[in-house]
């Protein structure tokens, strides 16, 4: 784990989103079998924040996170999936189901970033991530993104989504062009995860009880 943990604070989606994410992941793996499946090491999740947290401050950070989560009726929220998108790479892309940003999500994100700020470090290395034997490499964009999340991935730059897998860019272009019927789902939990490559939620560190 090194001196820092690549931490993601996430909302865990309810059944409608899990079923759709699993279905799309199966399609993507049919196109690109080397991509990851949604399993215990790649759980469907909606990232709220990412940060490098000092290992010796991790428990303090979770106390601060719990305080913020307790102030929000997260279990009563209704979130809406509105389409698909992908982040392009070299011939492949990382796909996700886009969730409409809401004032609730943005408020929660801002409060969480403020809460963990005293415990974060500005940069991290691959050692901050989960590195299983079958996928030990952490790509540089993943390392950079976690460190820059508070400025590059939050607020007006926030793109709430559920990551669903990897496929070729041609396949993803066709996927994004398909008609998409928006659907709603509710968060059923919140948690802190140690991240793995592509920012996937790989190792649950702590449940953060929600209400609502």
C-alpha positions as CSV (number, residue, x, y, z in Angstrom):
1,X,0.0,0.0,0.0
2,X,3.0,2.3,0.4
3,X,2.6,5.7,2.1
4,X,-0.8,6.5,0.6
5,X,-4.0,4.8,-0.4
6,X,-5.8,5.5,-3.7
7,X,-9.2,6.0,-2.1
8,X,-12.5,6.1,-3.8
9,X,-15.6,7.1,-2.0
10,X,-18.5,5.6,-3.9
11,X,-22.2,5.1,-3.9
12,X,-23.3,1.5,-4.5
13,X,-26.2,1.4,-7.0
14,X,-29.4,-0.6,-6.6
15,X,-30.6,-3.5,-8.8
16,X,-31.7,-1.6,-11.9
17,X,-28.3,-0.2,-12.5
18,X,-26.4,-3.3,-11.5
19,X,-28.4,-5.4,-14.0
20,X,-27.9,-2.9,-16.8
21,X,-24.2,-2.5,-16.0
22,X,-23.7,-6.3,-16.0
23,X,-25.6,-6.7,-19.3
24,X,-23.4,-4.0,-21.0
25,X,-20.2,-5.5,-19.5
26,X,-21.1,-8.9,-21.1
27,X,-21.5,-7.2,-24.5
28,X,-18.2,-5.4,-24.1
29,X,-16.4,-8.6,-23.2
30,X,-17.8,-10.3,-26.2
31,X,-16.1,-7.7,-28.3
32,X,-12.9,-7.5,-26.2
33,X,-12.4,-10.6,-24.1
34,X,-9.3,-9.2,-22.4
35,X,-11.4,-6.5,-20.7
36,X,-12.5,-6.9,-17.1
37,X,-15.7,-8.4,-15.9
38,X,-17.9,-6.9,-13.2
39,X,-17.1,-9.1,-10.2
40,X,-15.9,-8.9,-6.6
41,X,-12.8,-7.0,-7.8
42,X,-14.7,-4.7,-10.2
43,X,-17.9,-3.7,-8.5
44,X,-20.4,-1.4,-10.2
45,X,-20.1,1.9,-8.4
46,X,-20.7,5.6,-8.8
47,X,-17.6,7.5,-7.8
48,X,-18.2,10.6,-5.7
49,X,-14.6,11.5,-5.0
50,X,-11.1,10.0,-5.4
51,X,-7.9,11.0,-3.5
52,X,-4.6,9.9,-2.2
53,X,-5.0,9.5,1.5
54,X,-2.0,9.1,3.8
55,X,-2.0,5.6,5.2
56,X,-1.5,6.8,8.8
57,X,-4.5,9.2,8.4
58,X,-6.9,6.7,6.8
59,X,-9.0,6.1,10.0
60,X,-9.3,9.9,10.6
61,X,-10.4,10.3,7.0
62,X,-13.2,7.7,7.4
63,X,-14.4,9.4,10.5
64,X,-14.8,12.6,8.6
65,X,-16.4,10.8,5.6
66,X,-19.0,9.2,8.0
67,X,-19.9,12.5,9.4
68,X,-20.6,13.9,6.0
69,X,-22.6,10.9,4.8
70,X,-24.7,11.0,7.9
71,X,-25.9,14.5,7.0
72,X,-27.4,13.4,3.7
73,X,-30.6,11.3,3.0
74,X,-28.7,9.3,0.3
75,X,-31.0,6.3,0.5
76,X,-34.0,8.5,-0.5
77,X,-32.3,9.9,-3.7
78,X,-33.4,9.0,-7.2
79,X,-30.7,9.1,-9.8
80,X,-31.2,8.9,-13.5
81,X,-29.0,7.1,-16.1
82,X,-29.1,9.1,-19.3
83,X,-26.7,7.4,-21.8
84,X,-23.4,5.8,-22.5
85,X,-19.9,7.3,-23.1
86,X,-16.3,6.2,-23.2
87,X,-12.8,7.5,-22.6
88,X,-10.8,6.7,-25.7
89,X,-7.4,5.0,-25.6
90,X,-5.1,3.4,-28.1
91,X,-7.6,1.5,-30.2
92,X,-9.8,0.7,-27.2
93,X,-11.9,2.7,-24.7
94,X,-13.2,2.6,-21.1
95,X,-17.0,2.7,-21.2
96,X,-19.5,3.9,-18.7
97,X,-23.2,4.6,-18.1
98,X,-23.7,8.3,-17.6
99,X,-25.7,9.4,-14.6
100,X,-27.3,12.9,-14.5
101,X,-25.5,15.1,-12.1
102,X,-27.8,16.5,-9.4
103,X,-27.5,19.2,-6.8
104,X,-27.5,16.4,-4.2
105,X,-24.5,14.6,-5.8
106,X,-22.5,17.9,-6.2
107,X,-23.2,18.9,-2.6
108,X,-22.1,15.6,-1.3
109,X,-19.0,15.7,-3.4
110,X,-18.0,19.1,-2.3
111,X,-18.5,18.2,1.4
112,X,-16.5,15.0,1.1
113,X,-13.6,16.7,-0.7
114,X,-13.5,19.3,2.1
115,X,-13.7,16.6,4.8
116,X,-10.8,14.5,3.5
117,X,-8.5,17.4,2.5
118,X,-6.6,17.4,5.8
119,X,-5.6,13.8,5.3
120,X,-4.7,13.7,1.6
121,X,-1.3,13.9,-0.2
122,X,-1.0,15.5,-3.6
123,X,0.6,12.6,-5.5
124,X,0.8,8.8,-5.3
125,X,2.4,5.9,-7.0
126,X,1.3,2.5,-8.3
127,X,1.8,1.2,-4.7
128,X,-1.2,3.1,-3.6
129,X,-3.5,0.8,-5.7
130,X,-4.6,-2.8,-5.5
131,X,-2.3,-4.7,-7.9
132,X,-3.5,-8.3,-8.2
133,X,-1.1,-10.8,-9.9
134,X,-3.3,-11.0,-13.0
135,X,-3.3,-7.2,-13.5
136,X,-0.3,-5.7,-11.6
137,X,0.3,-2.7,-13.7
138,X,-1.4,0.7,-13.0
139,X,-1.4,2.9,-16.0
140,X,-0.2,6.5,-15.7
141,X,-3.5,8.1,-16.6
142,X,-5.1,6.3,-13.6
143,X,-2.3,7.5,-11.3
144,X,-2.6,11.1,-12.6
145,X,-6.4,11.2,-12.5
146,X,-6.6,10.3,-8.8
147,X,-4.2,13.1,-7.9
148,X,-6.0,15.6,-10.0
149,X,-9.6,14.6,-9.2
150,X,-10.4,17.6,-6.9
151,X,-9.6,20.0,-9.7
152,X,-10.1,18.0,-12.9
153,X,-12.9,15.6,-11.9
154,X,-15.1,17.5,-9.5
155,X,-17.7,20.3,-9.6
156,X,-18.3,21.6,-13.1
157,X,-16.0,18.9,-14.4
158,X,-17.8,16.0,-12.6
159,X,-19.0,13.2,-14.9
160,X,-21.0,10.8,-12.7
161,X,-21.0,7.4,-14.2
162,X,-20.9,3.7,-13.7
163,X,-17.8,2.2,-15.4
164,X,-18.9,-0.9,-17.3
165,X,-15.8,-2.2,-19.1
166,X,-13.4,-2.0,-22.0
167,X,-14.0,-2.6,-25.8
168,X,-12.7,-1.5,-29.1
169,X,-13.4,2.0,-30.1
170,X,-15.4,0.9,-33.2
171,X,-17.7,-1.1,-31.0
172,X,-18.0,1.7,-28.4
173,X,-18.9,4.2,-31.2
174,X,-21.8,2.0,-32.1
175,X,-22.8,1.5,-28.5
176,X,-22.9,5.2,-27.8
177,X,-24.9,5.8,-30.9
178,X,-27.6,3.3,-29.9
179,X,-30.9,4.7,-28.6
180,X,-30.9,4.9,-24.8
181,X,-34.0,4.9,-22.7
182,X,-33.2,6.8,-19.4
183,X,-34.0,4.8,-16.2
184,X,-33.8,5.6,-12.5
185,X,-32.2,3.8,-9.7
186,X,-31.4,4.5,-6.0
187,X,-28.2,4.2,-4.1
188,X,-28.3,1.3,-1.6
189,X,-25.0,2.0,0.1
190,X,-21.9,4.1,0.4
191,X,-18.3,2.8,0.9
192,X,-14.7,3.6,0.7
193,X,-12.6,1.4,-1.7
194,X,-9.0,1.1,-2.5
195,X,-8.8,1.6,-6.2
196,X,-7.2,-0.6,-8.9
197,X,-6.3,0.1,-12.5
198,X,-8.7,2.3,-14.4
199,X,-10.1,3.5,-11.1
200,X,-12.1,0.4,-10.5
201,X,-13.4,-0.2,-6.9
202,X,-11.2,-3.3,-6.1
203,X,-11.0,-3.6,-2.3
204,X,-13.7,-2.4,0.1
205,X,-12.1,-0.7,3.0
206,X,-15.1,0.5,4.9
207,X,-18.9,0.7,4.6
208,X,-20.3,4.2,5.3
209,X,-23.9,3.7,6.6
210,X,-26.5,5.7,4.8
211,X,-30.1,6.7,5.7
212,X,-33.1,8.1,4.0
